[in-house]
Amino acid sequence: MLAGTHMENSATELQATIAQTGWPRRYTVVALLACATAICYVDRVNISIAIIPLARDRGYDAAATGLVLSSFFWGYIGPQMLGGWLADRFGGKRVLAAGVLLWSMGTLLTPAASEISFSALLLTRAVLGLGESVHFPTVHSLAARWTIAAERSRAISLYVSSVSFGTAVALLASPLIVLTLGWPSVFYISGVLGLLWLAIWFLKAADVPEKCAGMTTHELAMIEADRSAAPLADSIPWAAIMREQSVWAIVIAHVCNNFGLYIILLWLPTYLHKSFDLPMQRLGSYSVVPWLAAFCVGNLSGWVADDLRNRGMSLTTVRKLMQAVAFSLGALPMLLLPLAGSPLVATMLVTLATGGASFGVAGFAANHLDIAPRYAGVLMGLSNTFAQLPGIIGVALTGFIVNLTHSFAAAFYLIAIIYACGMVCYLVMGSGEQRI
C-alpha cells in the first residue's frame, strides 16, 4: 500500500511538473537514447535469424556460423574507451551520431558483402561492431549530464532495457521479413531506421542541457539542482579509476552478465531450430518472449531501485540487492534448460533467466553514474571493453561446443557458473557512493 501511494504521489508530481513547464526536454533526450539503443540491437540481432537461410545458402557449418555471429565483436571491442573519453571531454551528441551513421552503413552493406566472400562478410560485421562500440559509453556520458538523481535508475533502465526491446523487434520482425522479402531485406530496413533516427537526433539533442535550445529555465534549474556535478572533463584521472575496486566490481559484473546475454541473444533461434526442429515461421514468436520479459523487468527494476533509494535505503545496498537478484534468477533456469523437452518449456526457462538477469539494469548497469558521474562515459567504455570478451570467446566457443558435443548443455551450465562468480565479486567489491 505504501509503495502504491508513493508511486501515485510521484505520478501526480510528474503530471503537475509537465502541466507547468510542458514536456521536459530531458525526457525527449532519454527517449531518443532508448530508441538508439533499440536500433543498435535490431541491427546487431537480426543476423541471428538471417544467419539460418544465409548459412544454408552459403554452406556454413556451426563453427563458421559462430564466427559470423562473433565477428561483430572484433570491431565492437576496439574504441569503447575512446568513445567514452570523447563524449566526456567534448560532448556526446556528435560522437553518438557518428557511431549510428557508421553502424547503419555497415548494416546496409551486409548482404553485398556476403556475396563477395566469407571474409568480406566478417569484415562488414566487424565494421558494424566498430560503429556500435561508442554507443553505450556515449549514452552513459550523456545520461550523467541529462538525468536527475531522483529519476536516474528509471531513466537508465529505459534506455538499457531497450536492448531487450530492440532484440524483441528484431526476433519478431526478421522471420516475417525473411519469409516475405528475403533475408537481405532485414538489413536494408534496419539500416534505414538508423538514418531516420539521426535526423531527429540532430534536431532535438545537445551535449548538455545548458546548450540545448529547447530547454526551459525551470527545467534547467531542476536538473542543475538534482544532478551530480558532471561538467565536461578536462582530463581523466586514470590512476584513480584503475585502482578503485568498485570500478572493477562493475567490470566483473558486466563481463559475467554479457557472457549469458550474448550466448542467449545470438544462439537462441539456432538452439530452438536445431534442438526442437522449430520452423522459421515460429522462431520469432518463441524467441521474442524472453526479451519482452527482459524489457518489462528491466524497466520495473529502475522504478523499484529509485523507490528504495527515495525511501532511505543506501545506494550501495540498492545496487547490490538488484544485482544479487539478477544473477541468482539468471543462473537457476540455466541449470534446468538442458532438461527441457519442448520448445515451450525451453522458452519459459530462458524467459525466467533473461527476465531475472534484467534486474541488473538497476545494478551494475546504472552503477557507473553513481561512483564517477563526470567520467561515466570512460567507465562504461572500460567495463564494456572487457564485457565484449564473452561475445568474442563465448559466442564462438558455443559453436565449437555444439559441434563437439551435439548439445547446448555445457554452454548453459557454464553461464550459470559465470553468473554465480559475478554475484560474489559484486557483493564483495561493489559500491553505490561517488568514489571518483
Secondary structure as GFF3:
##gff-version 3
##sequence-region A 1 436
A	DSSP	alpha_helix	2	21	.	.	.	ID=ss1
A	DSSP	alpha_helix	25	58	.	.	.	ID=ss2
A	DSSP	alpha_helix	62	76	.	.	.	ID=ss3
A	DSSP	alpha_helix	80	90	.	.	.	ID=ss4
A	DSSP	alpha_helix	93	116	.	.	.	ID=ss5
A	DSSP	alpha_helix	118	132	.	.	.	ID=ss6
A	DSSP	alpha_helix	135	146	.	.	.	ID=ss7
A	DSSP	three_ten_helix	149	151	.	.	.	ID=ss8
A	DSSP	alpha_helix	152	181	.	.	.	ID=ss9
A	DSSP	alpha_helix	184	204	.	.	.	ID=ss10
A	DSSP	three_ten_helix	209	211	.	.	.	ID=ss11
A	DSSP	alpha_helix	217	225	.	.	.	ID=ss12
A	DSSP	alpha_helix	238	243	.	.	.	ID=ss13
A	DSSP	alpha_helix	245	276	.	.	.	ID=ss14
A	DSSP	alpha_helix	280	310	.	.	.	ID=ss15
A	DSSP	alpha_helix	315	336	.	.	.	ID=ss16
A	DSSP	three_ten_helix	337	339	.	.	.	ID=ss17
A	DSSP	alpha_helix	343	357	.	.	.	ID=ss18
A	DSSP	three_ten_helix	358	362	.	.	.	ID=ss19
A	DSSP	alpha_helix	364	371	.	.	.	ID=ss20
A	DSSP	three_ten_helix	373	375	.	.	.	ID=ss21
A	DSSP	alpha_helix	376	386	.	.	.	ID=ss22
A	DSSP	alpha_helix	389	389	.	.	.	ID=ss23
A	DSSP	pi_helix	390	394	.	.	.	ID=ss24
A	DSSP	alpha_helix	395	405	.	.	.	ID=ss25
A	DSSP	alpha_helix	409	429	.	.	.	ID=ss26
###
